[in-house]
Amino acid sequence: MRVAETPHQISLFRSRITTRRFDDETLRILETVLVSRDVKSLVESRSSLRNFMRSESLFVIREIADKSVQEKLSVLQFFVRAFALLGDIESCLALKYEALLLREFKAPSYLWLQVTHTEWLNFAQHALDNGFFSIAIKAFDNSLLCLQNNVVGDTETGEFLESAQIIENVKRLKDNATKFAASRSVQAQAAEYLERKTVETSKIPPSFSKETQTVASAMFRNGIKKRHERQLRQRQSMQQKI
């Protein structure tokens, strides 16, 4: 793609989003925009389009509130793919989570929408890998719930034993996510404490440190003076005795 085409392609992509054309053609245009040219232009394009898409996604989600579940899921899936292309992992995972929750909510009426434990597990793993520990923990819980609801029948069958093993693996992953979340919480508290202490220290009047240094220096000089006076008196006393 020639560089001269880029502004036109960006304008075309924005136009299709604002006119709510959420289809494969719009995603293909986005892909052409993101074809690597020079690094600076690519970074600027990504940043600009991320902000644009984040803003538009909020408006769109409100607009489709009364649409059918199929239409909602289609739009959410479009934004998930668009944010993935833009490298916006946070927005991508957030909307994927919304889609999974919507399916879970509608599943009693539409059985084909039911989210499997594997889908929850894969999502949880992606959230964990990208540092979204709280969301990962919730997704692991949902995966466990799916698994536990499906564990039925003879406890001696291989199927039951396999499910039990999977449950243990998911619990272990959830425990890891919980530890990471706790660790980050402790680190955040430590960072806040250090920041607070830094601010408090910066509020100390500048003259304080200078004054402290002056007092210490004076005490040091006085100590030397007294020692010299004491040594002088000792020598004078010895001379008198001689």
NORSUL-V237293 format. One record per residue. SS is DSSP state (H for helix, E for strand, - for the rest). PHI is phi in whole degrees, -180 to 180 (999 if undefined). D_LAST is the distance of its C-alpha to the last C-alpha in Angstrom with 1 decimal. Layout:
{{SS | PHI | D_LAST} {SS | PHI | D_LAST}}
//
This chain:
{{- | 999 | 105.8} {- | -76 | 105.2} {H | -59 | 102.3} {H | -62 | 104.7} {H | -78 | 106.4} {H | -59 | 103.3} {H | -56 | 103.4} {H | -65 | 107.1} {H | -66 | 106.5} {H | -63 | 103.7} {H | -63 | 106.0} {H | -65 | 108.8} {H | -63 | 106.7} {H | -60 | 105.5} {H | -63 | 109.1} {H | -68 | 110.3} {H | -70 | 107.6} {H | -67 | 108.3} {- | -95 | 112.1} {- | 61 | 111.2} {- | -102 | 112.5} {- | -94 | 110.6} {- | -138 | 112.1} {H | -64 | 111.4} {H | -63 | 112.3} {H | -64 | 109.5} {H | -67 | 107.0} {H | -65 | 108.3} {H | -64 | 107.6} {H | -61 | 104.0} {H | -61 | 103.6} {H | -67 | 104.7} {H | -63 | 102.2} {- | -92 | 99.4} {- | -64 | 100.3} {- | -60 | 97.1} {- | -114 | 96.9} {- | -95 | 93.5} {H | -59 | 90.7} {H | -60 | 89.9} {H | -64 | 93.6} {H | -65 | 93.9} {H | -63 | 90.8} {H | -64 | 92.0} {H | -64 | 95.5} {H | -60 | 94.3} {H | -61 | 92.0} {H | -63 | 94.7} {H | -72 | 97.4} {H | -61 | 95.2} {H | -61 | 94.6} {H | -62 | 98.2} {H | -70 | 99.4} {H | -62 | 97.0} {H | -64 | 98.3} {H | -66 | 101.9} {H | -62 | 101.6} {H | -65 | 100.6} {H | -64 | 103.7} {H | -65 | 106.0} {H | -61 | 104.9} {H | -69 | 105.8} {H | -66 | 109.1} {- | -94 | 110.3} {- | -56 | 109.5} {- | -100 | 113.3} {- | -79 | 114.3} {- | -70 | 115.5} {H | -63 | 113.1} {H | -64 | 114.3} {H | -66 | 113.7} {H | -61 | 110.2} {H | -65 | 109.3} {H | -63 | 110.7} {H | -67 | 108.6} {H | -61 | 105.4} {H | -64 | 106.0} {H | -60 | 106.4} {H | -68 | 103.0} {H | -60 | 101.4} {H | -67 | 102.7} {H | -65 | 101.8} {H | -67 | 98.2} {H | -65 | 97.9} {H | -64 | 99.0} {H | -81 | 96.4} {- | 74 | 93.6} {- | -93 | 93.0} {H | -64 | 92.4} {H | -60 | 91.4} {H | -66 | 94.7} {H | -60 | 96.7} {H | -68 | 95.4} {H | -62 | 95.7} {H | -76 | 99.4} {H | -65 | 100.2} {H | -64 | 98.8} {H | -60 | 101.0} {H | -65 | 104.0} {H | -65 | 103.3} {H | -65 | 102.9} {H | -63 | 106.1} {H | -62 | 108.0} {H | -62 | 106.5} {H | -69 | 107.7} {H | -90 | 111.2} {- | -57 | 111.7} {- | -58 | 113.5} {- | -93 | 116.3} {- | -129 | 116.1} {H | -59 | 115.3} {H | -69 | 115.0} {H | -89 | 111.8} {- | -56 | 110.0} {- | -87 | 106.5} {- | -82 | 106.0} {H | -64 | 102.8} {H | -68 | 102.3} {H | -63 | 102.4} {H | -64 | 99.8} {H | -65 | 97.7} {H | -63 | 97.8} {H | -64 | 96.9} {H | -60 | 94.0} {H | -65 | 92.7} {H | -64 | 92.8} {H | -64 | 91.0} {H | -64 | 88.4} {H | -63 | 87.9} {- | -101 | 87.4} {- | 86 | 84.9} {- | -96 | 87.3} {H | -69 | 86.3} {H | -63 | 87.8} {H | -66 | 91.2} {H | -60 | 91.0} {H | -62 | 90.4} {H | -64 | 93.5} {H | -68 | 95.6} {H | -62 | 94.5} {H | -61 | 95.6} {H | -66 | 99.0} {H | -64 | 99.4} {H | -63 | 98.7} {H | -63 | 101.2} {H | -61 | 103.9} {H | -64 | 103.2} {H | -66 | 103.2} {H | -70 | 106.4} {H | -93 | 108.1} {- | -82 | 107.0} {- | -136 | 110.3} {- | 96 | 112.6} {- | -68 | 112.1} {- | -70 | 108.5} {- | -96 | 109.4} {- | -77 | 110.5} {H | -63 | 108.6} {H | -64 | 108.7} {H | -65 | 106.8} {H | -62 | 104.2} {H | -65 | 103.7} {H | -64 | 103.4} {H | -62 | 100.8} {H | -67 | 98.7} {H | -64 | 98.9} {H | -60 | 97.8} {H | -63 | 94.7} {H | -65 | 93.9} {H | -66 | 94.3} {H | -62 | 92.1} {H | -65 | 89.4} {H | -64 | 89.6} {H | -64 | 89.4} {H | -60 | 86.3} {H | -63 | 84.7} {H | -63 | 85.6} {H | -64 | 84.2} {H | -65 | 80.9} {H | -63 | 80.7} {H | -64 | 81.6} {H | -65 | 78.8} {H | -63 | 76.3} {H | -66 | 77.2} {H | -64 | 76.9} {H | -64 | 73.3} {H | -63 | 72.4} {H | -65 | 74.0} {H | -64 | 72.0} {H | -63 | 68.7} {H | -64 | 69.6} {H | -64 | 70.4} {H | -64 | 67.1} {H | -63 | 65.1} {H | -64 | 67.1} {H | -63 | 66.5} {H | -65 | 62.8} {H | -64 | 62.8} {H | -64 | 64.7} {H | -63 | 62.4} {H | -65 | 59.3} {H | -68 | 61.1} {- | -82 | 61.5} {- | -67 | 57.8} {- | -57 | 57.0} {H | -56 | 55.4} {H | -68 | 52.6} {H | -60 | 51.5} {H | -65 | 50.0} {H | -67 | 48.4} {H | -65 | 46.9} {H | -63 | 45.6} {H | -63 | 44.0} {H | -65 | 42.4} {H | -61 | 41.0} {H | -62 | 39.6} {H | -65 | 38.1} {H | -65 | 36.4} {H | -62 | 35.0} {H | -63 | 33.6} {H | -66 | 32.0} {H | -64 | 30.5} {H | -62 | 29.1} {H | -64 | 27.3} {H | -61 | 26.1} {H | -65 | 24.6} {H | -65 | 22.9} {H | -64 | 21.3} {H | -64 | 20.2} {H | -66 | 18.8} {H | -64 | 16.8} {H | -65 | 15.6} {H | -64 | 14.4} {H | -63 | 12.6} {H | -66 | 10.7} {H | -63 | 10.0} {H | -66 | 8.9} {H | -66 | 6.4} {H | -66 | 5.1} {H | -66 | 5.4} {H | -67 | 3.8} {- | -68 | 0.0}}
//
